[in-house]
Structure formats: C-alpha cells, structure tokens
Amino acid sequence: MNAIILTGASRGLGYELHDLLVREKFPVAQRIFISRKSLGETHEGYQYIQSDFDQQGGMNINIDILPNTKFVVFISNAGTIEPIERAVDVSFFSMESALRVNCLGPLALAQQLAVKAKSVGARLFVLNISSGAAHRPVKGWMAYCVSKAAAIMALDVLAAENNHVKVLHFDPGVMNTEMQGHIRLQRAEVMPDVEIFKGFSTNHALKNPREVAEQIMSIVRDVI
Ligand SMILES: NC(=O)c1ccc[n+]([C@@H]2O[C@H](COP(=O)([O-])OP(=O)(O)OC[C@H]3O[C@@H](n4cnc5c(N)ncnc54)[C@H](OP(=O)(O)O)[C@@H]3O)[C@@H](O)[C@H]2O)c1
C-alpha cells in the first residue's frame, strides 16, 4: 500500500495533479489533499485538509499513515511568489511569511511524514516543486528566491539524516497559472524583468500545467 500527500491542490499545477490523482487508477490506499482554500469539490474515499501555511507558530496538521504502507509520496507544491518588492523594501514580516509558506510549512509536513513513515516501515519520497529562482536571483523576488532555496537545503538535510527519505527537486518551468498572471501585473520599478514574463505569455511560451502534472505523475509512477 502507498500513500500520497499533495499540497496546493486548489489551483494551478496542484489542481491538475489533484485531477489526475482522482481520475487515475493509482496503486495508492491513501490520497490526502491539502489546500488553503476549499477546492470546491471532494471525492469519496479521499481526505481533504484545509490549512494556511502562513501561520505564526506553525501549522496544526496531523496525518495518519496506515500500517502496511510501503511508500509515502509527498508532493510539496503549494507556494507563493509574494511579496514582490525591491530588495531594500522587503520587510522582516513579509520575509517570514514567504518562508512559512515556501519552506517551513513544507518542511514541517516532511518532518512529520519522515517520522510516521519510519514508524510503519515505509519509505518517504518528497517531490519538491522547486523553481529556477531557487538558484538564481530575480529582481523583485527576494522572498521567493530565498524561501525556495531554503526549502531545497532543509529537505536535503532531512534526507541526508534519514536513509528511508528520498528528495527530488523538480523545476516545472514557466507555467500558465495564476502565479504567472500575478507576475505580469507587477510594475517595472519593482520587478524590472516583468516584460520578459509578459513575453512568455504573448509568445505562447508558457507551459500547460496539465502537461507538467502528467510529467510529475510519471515520475511518481516510477517510484511506487
Ligand atoms: N507558475 C510558474 O511559472 C512556476 C514556475 C516555477 C515554479 N513554480 C512552483 O510551482 C508550484 C505551483 O505553482 P502554481 O503556478 O500552480 O501557483 P498558483 O497557481 O499560484 O497556486 C499556488 C497554490 O499554493 C497554495 N498556497 C498559496 N499560499 C498558500 C498558503 N499560505 N497556505 C497554503 N497553501 C497556499 C494555493 O492555495 P490557495 O488557492 O488557497 O491560495 C494554490 O493551491 C509552486 O511551488 C511554485 O513556486 C511555478
């Protein structure tokens, strides 16, 4: 038996992953979807948890992993591009907020799943939806770049200390989701490269999140 946990299932890439997971015959006994806002749909036999990762003092999510589980797959997809601000203007508070959503929340879930997977003799596979911005500076994106980079290192340390934990960082590329729509609305004074992102849209260079979700599911299929 296997378990799969997906965050950010309400829209964008996460919604497409949710849709594939409820449609496909997948060798999974537990499907757990975590989102901040309601998905507006639920499917019998699947577990839906509503949680905002941006909570001071941490999230209060408790996930039970069934005995006899062999693989726990955690797709860490929820993320925020906010705040988009000039580096000199990024406040301590907004930096903390980005870190909670993009790094600390996913890490807390991965820590919990690592402990619970071990207690039932299962392996944990963390598929971290990362970004090119975790590796290169993007003007206006300090909070996003830092928090995405921090998530990589936090998960890598977790895996280094735990033989039953494997982590893969997956950069989906530039996708046609609300996140990109929000990026295109930015002012050039705050985000000087905004025209490049507008160009991705006008030149039809944005990836279809459904196709990216299918690619991710094929990675998951190879693991379990
Ligand atoms: N779009 C791109 O071009 C691109 C490129 C590289 C990497 N990525 C990464 O791919 C992943 C998916 O991005 P996307 O484009 O699908 O983004 P999106 O359309 O903005 O969706 C983001 C998802 O994260 C959830 N989320 C945001 N803030 C949250 C919070 N405080 N607590 C809990 N959940 C929260 C949202 O839930 P709500 O609906 O409740 O707000 C939503 O389900 C992200 O990790 C992003 O960093 C995206």
The ligand as a Tripos MOL2 file, in Angstrom:
@<TRIPOS>MOLECULE
LIG
   48    52     1     0     0
SMALL
NO_CHARGES

@<TRIPOS>ATOM
      1 N1          3.8040   29.0710  -12.3420 N.am      1 LIG1
      2 C1          5.1140   29.0290  -12.6450 C.2       1 LIG1
      3 O1          5.5440   29.5350  -13.7000 O.2       1 LIG1
      4 C2          6.0920   28.3520  -11.7110 C.ar      1 LIG1
      5 C3          7.4310   28.2960  -12.0970 C.ar      1 LIG1
      6 C4          8.3480   27.6390  -11.2670 C.ar      1 LIG1
      7 C5          7.8960   27.0620  -10.0860 C.ar      1 LIG1
      8 N2          6.5860   27.1340   -9.7260 N.ar      1 LIG1
      9 C6          6.1580   26.4830   -8.4790 C.3       1 LIG1
     10 O2          5.1250   25.5670   -8.7790 O.3       1 LIG1
     11 C7          4.2420   25.4430   -7.6480 C.3       1 LIG1
     12 C8          2.8090   25.6460   -8.1200 C.3       1 LIG1
     13 O3          2.7050   26.9620   -8.6420 O.3       1 LIG1
     14 P1          1.4050   27.4630   -9.4280 P.3       1 LIG1
     15 O4          1.8970   28.2420  -10.5760 O.co2     1 LIG1
     16 O5          0.4280   26.3540   -9.6320 O.co2     1 LIG1
     17 O6          0.8650   28.5200   -8.3450 O.3       1 LIG1
     18 P2         -0.5870   29.0870   -8.0790 P.3       1 LIG1
     19 O7         -1.4490   28.9470   -9.2620 O.co2     1 LIG1
     20 O8         -0.3610   30.4390   -7.5140 O.co2     1 LIG1
     21 O9         -1.1280   28.0900   -6.9160 O.3       1 LIG1
     22 C9         -0.4490   28.0890   -5.6960 C.3       1 LIG1
     23 C10        -1.0310   27.0230   -4.7790 C.3       1 LIG1
     24 O10        -0.3780   27.1860   -3.4870 O.3       1 LIG1
     25 C11        -1.3590   27.3940   -2.4940 C.3       1 LIG1
     26 N3         -0.9620   28.3360   -1.4650 N.ar      1 LIG1
     27 C12        -0.5460   29.6210   -1.6440 C.ar      1 LIG1
     28 N4         -0.3670   30.2170   -0.4510 N.ar      1 LIG1
     29 C13        -0.6760   29.2830    0.4850 C.ar      1 LIG1
     30 C14        -0.7120   29.2920    1.9100 C.ar      1 LIG1
     31 N5         -0.4330   30.4010    2.6110 N.pl3     1 LIG1
     32 N6         -1.0620   28.1570    2.5630 N.ar      1 LIG1
     33 C15        -1.3920   27.0450    1.8710 C.ar      1 LIG1
     34 N7         -1.4020   26.9690    0.5230 N.ar      1 LIG1
     35 C16        -1.0490   28.0870   -0.1530 C.ar      1 LIG1
     36 C17        -2.5570   27.9910   -3.2280 C.3       1 LIG1
     37 O11        -3.7070   27.7910   -2.4450 O.3       1 LIG1
     38 P3         -4.9480   28.8350   -2.4590 P.3       1 LIG1
     39 O12        -5.7160   28.5050   -3.6930 O.co2     1 LIG1
     40 O13        -5.7140   28.5170   -1.2370 O.co2     1 LIG1
     41 O14        -4.3700   30.2120   -2.4720 O.co2     1 LIG1
     42 C18        -2.5230   27.2100   -4.5430 C.3       1 LIG1
     43 O15        -3.1480   25.9660   -4.3990 O.3       1 LIG1
     44 C19         4.7180   26.4700   -6.6310 C.3       1 LIG1
     45 O16         5.5040   25.8310   -5.6520 O.3       1 LIG1
     46 C20         5.5770   27.4360   -7.4570 C.3       1 LIG1
     47 O17         6.5590   28.0590   -6.6660 O.3       1 LIG1
     48 C21         5.6710   27.7770  -10.5140 C.ar      1 LIG1
@<TRIPOS>BOND
     1     1     2 1
     2     2     3 2
     3     2     4 1
     4     4     5 ar
     5     4    48 ar
     6     5     6 ar
     7     6     7 ar
     8     7     8 ar
     9     8     9 1
    10     8    48 ar
    11     9    10 1
    12     9    46 1
    13    10    11 1
    14    11    12 1
    15    11    44 1
    16    12    13 1
    17    13    14 1
    18    14    15 2
    19    14    16 1
    20    14    17 1
    21    17    18 1
    22    18    19 2
    23    18    20 1
    24    18    21 1
    25    21    22 1
    26    22    23 1
    27    23    24 1
    28    23    42 1
    29    24    25 1
    30    25    26 1
    31    25    36 1
    32    26    27 ar
    33    26    35 ar
    34    27    28 ar
    35    28    29 ar
    36    29    30 ar
    37    29    35 ar
    38    30    31 1
    39    30    32 ar
    40    32    33 ar
    41    33    34 ar
    42    34    35 ar
    43    36    37 1
    44    36    42 1
    45    37    38 1
    46    38    39 2
    47    38    40 1
    48    38    41 1
    49    42    43 1
    50    44    45 1
    51    44    46 1
    52    46    47 1
@<TRIPOS>SUBSTRUCTURE
     1 LIG1         1 GROUP 0 **** ****
